[in-house]
Amino acid sequence: MKHIFLIFGLLVASFSLQAQTQITVSTGEYAPFTGANLNNGGFVNQVITEAFALNDIKVDFIYLPWRRAYETAKNGEYDASSFWFLNEERQKDFLMSDPVSNDPLVLVQSKKTDIINWNTIADLSGRSIGYTSGFTYPDDLMAAINKGDITGQKAPDDKGSMKKLLINRVELFVISQTTAYTLAQEITNESFDKNFMVSGKVLKDVTGHLAISRNGKNNPEELLLIFNKSMQQLRDSGRYQELLDQLKNNYY
């Protein structure tokens, strides 16, 4: 009897989700991946929109400051939040989808300053590094900042830290490489290579994920299954690669 009720409950939940053809997703500004004024909401939000559309689910994106986007989705005000890198806290608060993006995290410096060579985080001791509130960075880098070996300068957004590089307020800035290229163009009206350069090696290859609220009203587990299945369909069809090509060609 218990098994019958369980199966019945899953069926009801599934039918409920199929009937609910629109979901809400909190998001923020992180060009070219997400943004209210970007083409189709940015690369990641277009991927999410098209993936859900394969199962007749419409997505309504709500643009908020990143911390508020996180907390409101966590509390169930929205069905999910786009988009987040993995860490232990987020995996407790949300059901994290399969990857929707993959982009290297790098340290950027101004070309007006001497080249900063480094191999390990310890080599950056004594340097000043800008970073953005609410974002996820490598544990060893944040440990060095918290310990005081590296002077960390927190900013509310990436644009502020990029501007600090131009006036030598910080020596380095940690950011996704694609976002760095986009912001450099926006701030200076010139290509990234004109004013900036990537310092040293890639810090970390990171993947971005749709964070589905565990407290959402529309069966979070079923929503996760549908989205992951749809992402695979998007990749298998070649459409994901088409969107990735658009990203590489500065469409967003």
C-alpha positions in Angstrom: 0.0 0.0 0.0 2.8 2.4 0.9 4.4 1.8 -2.6 1.0 2.6 -4.3 0.8 5.9 -2.5 4.4 6.8 -3.4 3.8 6.0 -7.1 0.5 8.0 -7.0 2.3 11.0 -5.4 5.0 11.0 -8.0 2.4 10.9 -10.8 0.4 13.8 -9.3 3.6 15.8 -9.0 4.6 15.0 -12.5 1.2 16.0 -13.9 1.3 19.2 -11.8 4.6 20.2 -13.3 3.5 19.5 -16.8 0.4 21.6 -16.3 2.6 24.4 -14.9 4.0 25.7 -18.2 5.8 28.7 -16.7 8.5 28.8 -14.0 10.4 31.8 -12.5 14.2 31.9 -12.3 16.1 34.6 -10.4 19.2 35.8 -12.0 21.7 38.7 -12.1 24.1 40.7 -14.3 27.2 38.8 -15.5 27.8 39.5 -19.1 27.9 37.8 -21.5 26.3 34.9 -19.6 23.3 36.7 -18.0 21.9 40.2 -18.3 18.7 42.0 -18.8 20.0 44.0 -21.7 21.9 41.3 -23.4 20.7 39.5 -26.5 18.2 36.8 -25.4 19.3 37.4 -21.8 22.8 36.2 -22.3 24.3 32.9 -23.3 23.4 30.9 -20.1 19.8 32.3 -19.9 19.2 31.5 -23.6 20.5 27.9 -23.0 18.1 27.6 -20.0 15.2 29.0 -22.0 15.7 26.7 -25.0 16.3 23.6 -22.9 13.0 24.1 -21.0 11.2 24.9 -24.2 11.9 21.4 -25.4 9.5 20.3 -22.7 7.0 23.2 -23.2 8.1 25.0 -20.1 8.4 28.8 -20.3 11.0 30.6 -18.2 10.4 34.0 -16.7 13.7 35.5 -15.5 13.7 38.0 -12.6 16.8 40.2 -12.5 18.1 41.0 -9.0 21.3 41.7 -7.2 23.2 38.4 -6.9 22.8 37.8 -3.1 19.1 38.6 -3.3 18.7 36.3 -6.3 20.3 33.5 -4.3 18.3 34.0 -1.1 14.9 34.5 -2.7 15.3 31.3 -4.8 16.6 29.4 -1.8 13.5 30.4 0.2 11.2 29.2 -2.6 10.1 32.5 -3.9 11.4 31.5 -7.3 11.7 28.0 -8.8 15.4 28.3 -9.5 18.4 30.7 -9.9 20.7 31.2 -12.9 23.6 30.7 -12.7 26.0 29.5 -10.0 29.3 27.7 -9.7 29.4 24.7 -7.4 30.4 24.9 -3.7 29.4 22.9 -0.6 26.9 25.6 0.6 25.0 25.8 -2.7 24.8 22.0 -3.0 23.1 22.0 0.4 20.7 24.9 -0.5 19.8 23.8 -4.0 19.5 20.9 -6.4 22.3 21.8 -8.9 21.8 20.9 -12.5 24.2 19.4 -15.0 26.6 22.1 -16.3 25.2 24.9 -18.6 28.5 26.6 -19.1 32.3 26.1 -18.7 34.7 28.9 -18.6 38.2 29.3 -17.1 38.7 31.5 -14.0 41.8 33.6 -14.5 43.8 36.5 -12.9 43.8 39.6 -15.0 46.2 42.5 -14.8 46.7 45.9 -16.5 49.2 46.2 -19.3 50.4 49.4 -17.7 52.1 47.4 -14.9 55.0 45.0 -14.9 54.1 41.4 -15.8 53.2 39.4 -12.7 54.5 35.8 -13.0 53.3 33.1 -10.6 53.0 29.4 -10.4 51.3 28.9 -7.1 49.0 31.0 -4.8 52.0 31.4 -2.5 53.8 33.3 -5.2 51.1 35.9 -5.0 51.9 36.8 -1.4 51.9 40.5 -0.8 49.9 41.2 -4.0 46.5 43.0 -4.0 43.7 41.1 -5.7 40.2 42.3 -6.5 37.2 40.0 -6.2 33.4 40.2 -6.2 31.1 39.8 -3.3 28.9 36.7 -3.4 30.9 34.8 -6.1 32.8 31.6 -5.7 36.6 31.4 -5.9 39.2 28.7 -5.4 39.6 27.7 -1.7 43.4 28.3 -1.6 43.1 31.8 -3.0 40.4 32.8 -0.5 42.4 31.2 2.3 45.4 33.3 1.5 43.2 36.4 1.4 41.5 35.6 4.7 44.9 34.9 6.3 46.2 38.3 5.0 49.0 36.9 2.8 47.2 38.5 -0.1 45.4 41.8 0.2 41.8 41.2 -1.0 39.7 44.1 -2.2 36.0 43.1 -2.4 33.7 44.9 -4.9 29.9 44.7 -5.4 30.4 43.8 -9.1 33.1 42.9 -11.6 33.0 46.2 -13.4 34.2 48.1 -10.4 37.3 45.8 -10.0 38.1 46.1 -13.7 38.1 49.8 -13.4 40.4 49.6 -10.4 42.9 47.7 -12.5 43.0 50.6 -15.0 44.0 53.1 -12.2 46.3 50.7 -10.3 44.0 50.4 -7.3 44.6 46.6 -7.4 47.3 44.6 -9.1 45.1 41.7 -10.2 41.5 40.7 -10.5 40.0 37.2 -10.5 37.3 36.7 -13.1 36.0 34.4 -15.7 38.0 34.9 -18.9 35.0 35.4 -21.2 33.5 38.0 -18.8 36.8 39.8 -18.7 36.8 40.2 -22.4 33.2 41.5 -22.5 33.7 43.9 -19.6 37.0 45.3 -21.0 35.2 46.2 -24.3 32.3 47.8 -22.3 34.5 49.9 -20.0 37.2 51.1 -22.5 35.5 50.7 -25.9 38.7 48.8 -26.9 39.6 45.1 -27.0 40.7 43.3 -23.9 44.3 42.9 -25.3 44.6 46.7 -25.6 44.6 47.4 -21.9 44.6 44.0 -20.0 46.3 40.6 -20.1 45.8 37.3 -18.3 48.4 36.8 -15.7 50.0 33.4 -15.5 48.0 30.2 -15.8 44.3 29.4 -15.4 43.3 29.4 -11.8 40.5 26.9 -12.2 38.1 25.6 -14.9 34.7 26.2 -13.6 31.2 25.1 -14.6 28.0 27.1 -14.2 24.8 25.4 -13.1 21.1 26.1 -12.8 20.3 26.1 -9.1 16.9 24.6 -8.5 15.2 25.6 -5.2 14.6 22.7 -2.8 11.7 24.8 -1.5 10.2 25.5 -4.9 6.4 24.9 -5.5 6.8 22.9 -8.6 8.4 19.5 -7.6 12.1 20.4 -7.6 13.3 16.8 -8.2 11.1 16.5 -11.3 12.2 19.9 -12.5 15.8 18.9 -12.2 15.2 15.7 -14.2 13.4 17.5 -16.9 16.1 20.2 -17.2 19.0 17.7 -17.3 17.3 15.6 -19.9 16.6 18.7 -22.0 20.2 19.9 -21.7 21.3 16.5 -23.1 18.8 16.9 -26.0 20.2 20.4 -26.7 23.7 19.0 -26.8 22.8 15.9 -28.9 21.0 18.1 -31.5 24.0 20.4 -32.0 22.0 23.4 -30.8 24.2 23.9 -27.7 27.2 24.1 -29.9 25.5 26.7 -32.1 24.8 28.8 -29.0 28.4 28.4 -27.9 29.6 29.6 -31.3 27.4 32.7 -30.8 29.1 33.3 -27.5 32.5 33.0 -29.1 31.5 35.4 -31.8 30.4 38.1 -29.3 26.7 37.8 -30.1 25.7 38.5 -26.5 
